[in-house]
Amino acid sequence: MLIIAWETTSTCNLSCSYCRAAASSEPDPEELNTEEALAFIEQVAPFHPLLILSGGEPLLRPDIFRLARAAVDMGMRVSLATNGTLLAPAVVDQIVASGIGRISISLDGASSERHDALRGDGSFQRAMLGIENLRGKVDFQINFTVTRKNQDQVSNVFRLAENLGAKALHFFFLVPTGRGREEDLISPECQEKLLEMIDLRGAAMSLEVQVTCAPQYARISRQKVGRRRAAGCLAGISFAFISRKGEVYPCGYLPLKAGSIREKSFGEIWETSPLFLALRERELKGKCGACSYSHVCGGCRARAFASGDLMGSDPLCGWEA
């Protein structure tokens, strides 16, 4: 299935320390307007994607529920990624009415002390209240971005997600874009250990566990317990990112533009972009190219690009091929 993450707005009520979008309190004047947004939804409908409405904070976009309803009516699965602080009962009712099937709430720790240090005072408690308002009405998942500052919270977040009744727990491993910085990255050795822990803990739990921006998870899962997970980095293969201005990227962390829906249709960009075609051919170099797990993992292309070569080695991989 094609997954499309759409940065519907740059507006946000928080200012998180590692925000990919470098979101602000005001919308970008170049954001797709309602008519352009509806036209985009119509363009992607034939692909039957999972459409993720993100931001910034998508709940601050005035027409967000109209856009969600349009996508649902065209047969798409729609989810919404939020910081959770705006999920008042009336907003949850609108979510239900729009047909959004799942809400993802981003947490940076399992306590207010850890979460608020990265997102602002009171944000954890407001997110917990938002989750309480969702419970029993809309499925929700917890998204947790692993950084050097919160890497010790993985076990605690597992417990919290289970106690809250989340349907899923998704771990994102930081890629230094937007306000994210190189010094916030964990070490390759730490990533390896955390992925092993996530795989073992996830296998013992009923909730769905996924990992993003650490394609080595697929290798580790096969090595340690013989499970077969989706192959590595999905950027440009079964995943696309649409910016608030309608620019099309392989993922939100890889700043190489494949095109703009203001100039060409999404379908034409997806099917003919040289960037997407190169990512699908996967002619990898360096350690990633020589690795026997390249077909399973492939390394993070965004980190490889940040290190100087889109098809080069993933610097956060400690595996010796």
N, C-alpha and C positions, 0 to 999 in steps of 0.2 A: 504493500500500500504506500502511496505517495503521502508524505507528511509535509504540510506547508505551515510554517510559523510566520505569522504576519504581525509586524510591529505596527499596530493600528494607530498609535500615537506616541509622542515623546513626553507627554505630560505625565507627571507623577506627583503624589503627595508626600513621598519620601525621597531621601537622597542617599542611597546605599553606597557604601565605600568602594565597591567593585563593579558598579552597574555597567553592563555591556552597552546599554543605550546612552549612557551619560545623560539620563533623563533630567528634566527640569520642571519647574512649576508652571511653565507656559507651553502651549502647543507650538509645534513647528509650523510656520505659515505655509510651508510647502507640502504639508500632509495631504494625502489623497482626500478629496472631498467626498461627500456622500454618493454623488453620481458616479465618480471614478471608482469608488470602492465597490459599489453594486455591479459595475461593469466588470471589474476584476473577479468578483465572485462568480459571475456568469461564465467568464473565461475558464476558470479552473474546474467548474462543475463536471465537465466530461471526464476528468481524471478521478472522480470520486475520492478525493483526498480526505485525510484527517486534517481539519483546519484548526490551527491553534491561534486564538486571538490574544496577542500579547502587547506589551508596550515597552517602556513606560507602564502606566497603570491604565489598562483598557477600560476600566469602569468610569474613567474620567472623560472618555470620548462620548459626546452626547447621543450619537446615533448607534452606539455599539449593539444594542438589542435589536434594532432594525436590521443591521448587517448580519447578526447571528441568525435571526429568523429567516432571512433570505437564503442563507447558506443551508440551513436545515431543510427548508422547503425544496431546495434543489438536490436533496439527497445526500448531503455531506454530514459526516460526524463532526461536531464542533465542540471544542473545549476552550476554556478561557483561563489564562495565567494571570494571577493577581497577587498582590502582597497581603491580601486578606483583611486589611484594615477598614475597608468600605462595605463589607458584607452585612449591612443592616437587613432586618427582616423584609423590608419593602424591596430592597435590591435583590434579595434571594427570590422573592416572588416574581420579579421581572426575569431573572435567570431561568426559572422554571418555565415561564410563559414563552420565552424565546426558543426553547428547545435545546439549549446548551446541555450537553450530556455529562460533562465533567468539569470541575474546577480544580486547578492546581494552585496551591498556596505555597509561597516561597518562605522557608524558615532558614535561619542561619545558626541555629542552636536550639537546644531543648529547654531553655530557660530564658526568662526575660533578661537576665544579666548578660548572657552570651549573644542573644539575638539583637537586643537593643543597642549593644555596643557597635554593631555594624549598620543598623537601620534606623536608629533613633529611639528616644525614650518613649515608652508606652506602646511601641509598635507590636511587641509580642502579645501583650494582653489583648489588644484590639484584634489581632489575628486569631487568637484563641476564641474570642467572642464571635468572630465571623464564622469560624468552623462550627461552633455550637449552633449558629443560625442555619447553617447548611445541613446539619445532620438530619437524616431521614427524608430530605427533600431533593438533594443533588449529590451524586457521588463526588468525592474529592480525593485528591492525592497531595502528598507533601513533596515539594522540590527542595533539595538541599545542595547548595554549592560548596564543595570542599575547597578550603583554602588553608594556608599555613596557620591562620588565626583560629580556625575552628576544627582542625583535623581530629582533635581529640573528642569531638562530639558525635562521631558516627554511631557508636553503640547507643548513646542516649537518644539519638534521633530515631533509631529503630524502635526503641521502647515507646517513645512518644507517639510515633505514627500508629503503632498497634493499639495503644491505649485510646487514641482519639477515634479509632474506627476508620482510618483511611483505607481506601481501596488499593492504593499503590504508594510506593516510595521511590522517587527518582533521584539519583545522585548525579550531580553535574560537577565535573572537575574543571576548575577555573582555567580559562584561556585569557591571557592578559590583553583584553580589548576594552574600549571605553575607559571607565575609571579603574579597571583591573590593572594591577601592576605586576611586573616580573617578580618582585620580592614577595608577592602573595602566593606564589606557586609553591606546592609541596615538592619534595624531592622524588626522583624516580623510585628510590627504595621505599619511601613511605607510600607512594601510589600503589606499588606492587602489594605491600602488606594490607593496605586498606581494601584493595580489590579482592584479595583472598578472603578477608573477613566478610565483606559484603556478600560474596558468593556463598559462603558457608551459612551465614545468618539468614540470607534470603531463602535458601533451600529449606530451612526449618520453619518458615513462616507462611501464613496463608495469604498475605498481601503480595501483590505484584511488585517485584523489585527490578528496576532498570538502571542502567548506567549510561551517561552521555558524556562525550568528550574524553573518554578513556577507552578506546577501542580494544585495548589490551585485555579488557574484561572477557572478551570472547575467547581469547587464547587461554587465559587462566582457568576459565570454566571448563574447557576441554581437557586441559592438563591435569587439573586437580581431581575432578569428579566425573569427567567424561560427558558432561552435558553439552549440547550443541546450541549455541546462541546465535542470534542474527549477526551477520558478518560486519564487524568493525565500523569504521567511519562511514556514515551514510550520506555525507555532504555531496550533493550533486548526483547522487545515485538514486536514493529514494527520499531525499529531503531537500527542501528549498526554503530560503528565507526571503521574505518580501519586506523591504524597509517602509517606513512611514511615507516616503516619497514615491513608492512604487518601483524602487530598484530591486533587481533580482540577484540574489547571492546564493552560493552553495550552502552556506550556513551563516548564522548571525555573528560568528566569530572569525570568519574568513573574509577580509575586506577586499575581495576581488569581484567586481561587478560583472555579471553575465549579460545584463541588459536592463531595460526599463519598460514597464508595462504602459508607460505613456508614449512609447515609441513603437513597440512591437507587442504582439499578444504573448501571454504567458506560455501558451503551447509552443509557439515558434521558438521562444528563448529556451525553453526546457528541452526541446528536441534537437535544436541545431547549434546551440552555443558551443564554440570551441572549448571554453572552460569546462562546461559540463561533460563534453565528450572526452576530454583529457582525464577528468576525474574517474570516469567510468572505465577507461582503458587501463588505468592504474599501472602505468609504467614507472614504478617506484625506483628510487635510487638509494645509495648508501645502505645503512643497516636494514632499513625497511625493505629495500629491494632484494637483499640477500636472505631475508628471513624466511624460514619454511612455513611460518604462519602468516605470510603476507596476504594470502587469499582469505584468511579468517579475520585478521585484524586490520592491516593496512596502515596503522598509525594515524594519528590525528593530523589531518592535512592543514588545519589552521595553525597548529603549533609549528609544523614543518615550515610553513610559509613565513611565520614570524621569525624563524631562525634563518631564513634566507632562500629557501627553495621549496616551492609547493610540493614537489615530488620527492623531497629529501627525507631524512630520518626524523622521527618524532623525538624531540629532546627529552621528553618525560618518560620514555620507555627504558627500563633497566635490563630488559631481556637481552641476553647475548645469543644471537642466532647461531 
